[in-house]
């Protein structure tokens, strides 16, 4: 179980107030109820941390319940991925994994009970007609001509719906409440519809399925949930939630209480499952786990860590009003985690060959390099006559304040020698292809001239022993306007430069045979993770995040 540090918030205050009034004496019980119709995303991380965190803080329980009431969009692939994601984040539901489909028979019974109480009826209006009859926010709705059917007729029709006598869309079961209610949800909301579709768990046993508004509160009640935490868009559904449970006799003070909180909105990010599915199905991304996707699977492959995501959710807190969170804050949290835990290595992404002319051709020595200043450790790095440096670390016509390598200039090689550029080799097109340098062979650590003052220090890898690598540099998939808004047609704001693949990078040999998911800091560049595409003969790294922390700087200014 993950260690969560759930700060005090208005939901925790409500729970404490309920307990002080003697409610829910058998303990606090929450739930995380995803629909298995897509992969979980960053917004779900907040809900997962909140629901499991509230349960943990109050020595309670948290269930995992799949709201599998729409068989046309659900798949076991999503069920499996959701469980994997929750476990990866560090949470456990123990033996409390449930499905709304576990309760289909009970839910059907509750529907019949509403009919017998005169609180539900079978309607023959089409979906378009029901919408037209509903009215508007300023005009009351109009009653269906089928609203006043007898209990006997409604029971007969509902049972025949279950028996499969009717086609999809020909009949629905509606709650009988108030067509003049100022709340549109209370205007006889649909609670059952016909769907001749194969269900991933119940097969073809059912051809009618409960709507979310009906299945959700009753599933909460069946599982003895005390606090049903959901996002703000369900606030207008709360009166129906309470009406339904009260109408079916669930005791006040023991029945679940719905509480809404603000969903997570992140800059440069879409979290609509419909839009995410569109990105996948249209081939704009490589799949649900594409590292540019805000899905948990995508964040995991990108290299984000469970600890960083949990810390992010702690930092943003729990609010009652929607707001927009800067994605730089999320990047700050992962950068903070990896700074402490990722080992440092040297990798050259855009190589420029350097020959050290006064270093013996057949010599190879092993130099000691620090692994991580936070927790210590060291490794050996090979050094030889030919090395690679970054192309950007050399400038032929360098300005005065350029402290890296330039003709006649000196620079320190990290963990190695001070070198001086003596000659620049170019190809026929005038491109620099090699530098010929000399080394101060007394300048490595512990040497007589090791403490010579040199303003620039650069990283490198030995050409003879460096490993070839593919490096994938990721950026935001979605671009926004100056106010952080994404247009309705979000495909118009796709960032064409969201992925750059470098196929000829070189990295020091200490990373050979490293496992997928291992993190490193590439010195002077950023944090990277080994991608699952890696094989023993082909290393692939994803950039998690760069070294620059715009959020930390902005926070200090604020």
N, C-alpha and C positions, 0 to 999 in steps of 0.2 A: 504494500500500500504506500502511495506517495505521501511524503510529508507536506502537508498543505498549511500555509499560514494565512488563513482567511481573516482579513481585517474585519472589524466590526462594520456592519452595514445595516440598512433599514430592514432587510429581511431577517437578519439575525435579531434585531430589536423586536420585530413582530413575534418571532419564535419565543424569545425570552418573556415577552408580555403574555403570550398564550400560556406558557408554563406557569407563570406567577399567578394566573387566574385558575389554575387547576385543570387546564385542558390537556388533552393528549398525555395522560398519566402513564400510558404504556410505552412512551418513548417517541422520539422524533423519527419520522420515516419520510424520506424523499425518493425521487425517482428520476432517471434520465430516459426519456421516451422517444428515441429517434424513429423516423420512418425509413424502412430499408429500401429507399428508392434512389439512392445515390451515396456518394462517399461523404463522410463528415468533413467539415471545413473549420477554419479558424474561429468562426462564430460559435460552433459547437464546443470548441475547447473551453470557452468561457462558461457555457452552461454545464459542461461536465465538471469543471473545477468547482463551480458554485454548488451544484447539487451534492456531489460527493463531499465537498468541503463542509457544507452545512451539517450533513449527517455526522461527519467525523467530529466536528467541533462540539456537537450536542450529544455525543456518545450514542448516536442513532444508526440507522441503516439507510442504504441507498440501493434501490432496485435498478436493474437494466430491463426496460420493457420495449420491445419492438412494436410500434404501432402499424401492424401489417393488415390494414383494412382496405387497401387499394391494390388488388392483385394484378391489375394491368400494368403497374409501374414498378413492382417489387421483384427482387431477385435474391437468391441465396448468396450471390457474390457480395452484395451490399451488407447482408447480415454478417458474413465472415469478416469483411473489412472493418465494420463498426466495432466488433469485438476486439480485433487486433489493435485498432487505434486506441481504444480505452485502456487496454492493458499496457500499451506502449507509453501512454501518458502516466502510468503508474497507479492506476486505480483498479479496484476489484469489487465486483458485485457479489462475490461469494457464491452461494447456491441460489441467488435470487435473480435468475434470468427468466423473464416471462415474455409472452407475446399476447397482443390483444386477441389473436386467434385462439388462445387458450380459453377465452371467455365467450366465444361466439354463441354457445348454447345459452349461457346465462344472459348475455346481452339480448338475445332474441326473447327470452322470457321477460326481461324488463320491458321490452317494447310491447309485448302483449299486455303486460300489466298497465302500461299507460293507456292502451286502447280501451281496456276494461274500465278504467277510471274516466273515460271520456276525454283524455288528454292527448290523444294521437289519432290520426285518420289517414286512410289511403287516398292519395290524390292522383287523378288521371291527367292533370295538366302537364304539358311538355315543359322542359327546362326553360324555354324561352317565355312561355306563358307565365310560369311561376315568377320569373324575374320581372315581367311586366306588371303582374299583380302585386308585387312587393311594395311598390310605391317608391318614394324618395325620402330624403332627409327632411323635406319640407311638406310632403304630401303623404297622408296615411295610405296604407295598402288596401287592397280590395280582397274580400273573402273569396276563396275558391268555391265554385258551385258544388264541389264534393265535400265541403268542410263539415256538413251536418249529417253525414251518413250515420246510420245507427251503429252501435257497438258491434252487433252481430254481423252486419255487412262488412265492417272494417276488419273484424277478426277473420272472416271467411276470405276476404281478398288478400290479407296479409299472409295467411297460411298458403293460399294458392301461389302467391309471389314466391314463397319459400319452396314450394313444390315444383317450380320451374314452368308454370303455365303461361307466363307472360314474357314478352320480349324486353330487351334492355330499353329503358327510357319510357316504357308505357305506363308505369306506376311508380310512385314513391310513397314512403311513409313520412308524414310530417307531424311535428309536435303541434298541439293545438293551444296557442297561448293568446296572442293579442296582435291582430293585424294593424292596429293603430298605435302600437308602441313606438316611442321615439327612437328606440334601439332596433335597427333593422334585423339583427340576429334574432330578436324575440318575435318577429313576424312569421310565426309558424315555420321555423327552420326545418329543413329536410333532415331526417335522422336515419333513413334506410333507403338504398337504391338497389335496383336490379343490375347485376353484372355477371353474365355467363362467361366467367373467366377462370382459368386454372390458377389455384392458389398454391404458393410454394410450400405450404405446410399441410393444408387441409384438402388439397387436390380439387376434386369436383364435387365435394360434399355440399358446398353452399353455392347458391346463385344469387343470394342477396347479401349485401354487406353493410355494416353500420358506418355512418359518417363519423369523421373525427370528433365533431362536437358532441356526439352521443357516446362513442366508445371511450373517449379520453376520461371524462369525469367518473364514469362507472368503473373503468379499470382502476383508477386511483382508489375508489371506494372499496373495491374488491380486495385490493392489496393492502388496505389499511394505511394508505399514504396520509400523512398529516398535513404536509405543506406542498402544494403542487405549484412549482416555480416555473414560470414560462415568460416569454418575451412580450413586449408591450402591445404587439398587434393582436394579442388575445384578450386585451383588457375589455373590449366591447363584448366578448364572448362570456365573460364571467357571470353576468346575470343569468344566462342560460345554464351555465355550469351549476350555479346554486339552485335554480328552479328545478332542474332535473333531479338532483339528489334529494331536495326537499319533497318533491312530488312522489318519489319512490320510497319515502319514509326513512331516509338515512338521518340519524339523530344529530341535531345541531350540537356542536362542541366536540363531536367525535368524527364527523365527516370531514373530508379533505377541505383545505382552504386554498384557493387559487391566489397566487401573488405574482404580479408582473414586474419585470425589470427591463432596463434598456438593452437592446441587442447590441452586439459589437459591429460598428461600422468602421472600416479601415480604409485609409486613403489608398488609391491605386489598386483597389481590390473589389471584385464582385463576388458575392456569396450566394446569389440566387442559384438553386440547384438546376433550374431550367437553363440558365445561362452557362453554368459550368458544364452541363451535359451537352449543350450546343458546341462549346469549345472542343469537347472530346469527339463528338459524333461528326463534326465537320473537319476534323483532322488539323485544327489550328494548333493543338497541343498533342503530345505523343500519347497521352492517356491520363487517367485520373491521378496518377502519381508523377506527372510531369513536374519538375522542380519549380516551374513558374506558377503552378496552380496553388490556390490557398487551401486546398484540401490537406487534411492531416497527413495523408499518404505523400502528397507533394512536398509538404514542409519537411517531413522525415527524410525524403530522398534529397532534398535541397541541403540538408544537414542541420536543420533546426533541432534542438534537443528538448526532451520532455521538461527538464528543469527550467529552460529558458521560457517555454510556453506557459508553464505554471506561474513563473515569476511575473511574466507579462500580465497575466490575468489578475494577480495580486496588485500590481501597480495601477491598473486602470480602474479597479474597484467595481462597485455595483451601484448603479444609479437608477433613478426613476425616469429620467428624460434622455432621449436619444441624442447622441453627439458623434462627432467624427474624430477618430483617433489617428494620429500620424503614424504611418507605417515605420517611420524612423525609430519610434519608441520600441516596437517589436524587434527591430534590428539591434537596438541598443541592448536589449535583454539577452539576445543570443550572443552578441559580441562579448558581453560581460561574462557569460558562462564559459565561452570558449577561451577567452583570455586566461582564465584560471586553469582550464583543464586540457587544452590542446597543446601537444608538443610542437616545438618549432623545428622546421626543416627549411632547406633552401631549394627553390625551384626557379628555373629561368623559363619564362613563358615565350618570349620573343628573342631567341638567342643571337648573340654576336660572338664569333670566335675570337679568343685572345691567346696568342702564343707568347709565353714568357721565355725570351731567347736565352737568358742566362741561367735557366733551370735545366738540369740534365734531362735528356730525352728519355732515358730508361728508368728514371727515378720516380718512385711513388711513395709518399709518406701519408701517415694517418694523423690527422689533427683532432684535438678534443673540442667539441662544441656543446654548448648548454642546450638541454632539452626544453626546460620551462623555468623561468625565473620565479614562478609562484611556488612550485613544489620540487624544484631541483632536478637532479639527474643529468647525465651527459651521454654523448655518443661519439663515435669516431667517424670522421669524414676524410675520404681520400683526396689527396691533392697531387697534381701532376703538371707537366709542362703546358698542356693545352687545356684551357677552361672555356666555359661559356659565361657571358654576362648578359644583362638585359640591354637591348638596343638603345633604350631610352637613357641608359646610364653613361652613354658616350655622346658628346656633341663636338663636332669639328669646329664650328664657329660659335664658341660658347660665350654667353654674357659673363660679366664680372662675378656675379653671385652664383654661378653654376659650380658646385663643389664636387661634382662627380668627375668622370674621366674625360680628359680633353688632350689634344696634342701638347706634349711637354708637361702635362700635369700629372700629379700623383693622387692616388686614392688608396684607401685601406680596404683590403679584401676581408670580409667578416671571418674571424677565427684564423686568419692566415697572414699573408704578407702585405706590405705596402708595395704597390707597383706604379711604374711610370710609363706613360704612353710615348713610345719612341717613333713609331711609324704607322701610317694608316694605309691599308690595302683596299683598293676599290676594283669593281668589275668594269666591264666595257661601258656599262650604262652610267658609271659614276657612283654606284651605290657602294657604301662601305661594307666590306665582307669580312674583314679581319683587322685586328689590331696587333701590332708587335710591341711588346712591352718588356721592361726589365724589372726585376724584383729586388727590393732591399732584403737580402737573405738573412739579415740579422734582426729583422723587424717583427717576426712572429712572437706570440706571447712568450715572455720570459727571456727574449733576446736582448742584446745590448741596445738596439734602437727601437724597441717595441713601443716606447712611450713618446716617440716623435709625434709632434702635433700635426695631424692631418685632418682637414675639415670634413672630408667626405668618406663614408664607409658604404660599400655596396656588397651585394650577395653574388654568389657564383656557384657553379658546379664543375667538377672535373670532367672533361670530355670523354676520357677513357672509360670511366666507370658510371657515368650518369645514365639513368634509365629514361627511355622515351616515354612520353605520357600525352594523353589527350586531356585537355582542360576545357571545361565548359563554363563560360562566364554568363551569369544570368542577371537580368535586370527586370524591372516591373513589366508585367505583361500588359497592363492597362495604363494609359496616360490620362491625366486629368487637366482641367482648366486651372486658372490661377486660384480659384476658390476650392479646389479639391473635388469638383463635381465631375461625374462620369455621364456622358450623354445617354439618352434612352436607347439609342442604337449603339450599344457599347462596342460593337465590332469596328465602328468607325474610329475608335480611340485605341486600337491595338498598337502596341509599341513594336515597330518593325525591327528594332535592335534589341529585343528582349533576350536573345541568345546569340552568343558568339562562340564558335568552336575553334580552339587552337589545337591543331593536330601534331605540331612538332615541338612541343615543350620538352624540357629536360629537368629531371629531379634527382636529388641525391639517392644513392642506393639503399639507404637505411629503411626506405619504405617498401622494399621488395616483399612480395607475398603478404602485404597488409590486407586486413579484412575489410569488406564493404561496411561502410558506416563509421570507419575510423576518421577522426578529425585531426587536422594539422593547421598550424599557422604557417603559411608561406611567408618567410621573412620579407617585410617591407611591402607586402602585397595584400594579404587578406587571409580569411579563414576558409579552409577547403575541407571537403569530405570525400572519401572514396566511394564512387558510384557503384551500384550493383552490376553495371555493365563490365566492370573490371574482370579480366582473366589473368592467369599467370604470365601471359605474354603481352598483355595490353592493359596498362594502367589508365583509369579514367577518374578524373577529379571534377567535382562540382564546386564552384565558388559559393560559399554560404553567404558571406557578407564581407565587405571591405574593411580596412582598418580604421578609416575615418568615422568618427561618431558624431553625426550632426545633431542627434537628439541631446547628447550630453552637453554639447556646447550651447544649444538653445536653452536647455534647462538652467545652466549656470547664468546665462544672461537674464533669464526670467526671474 
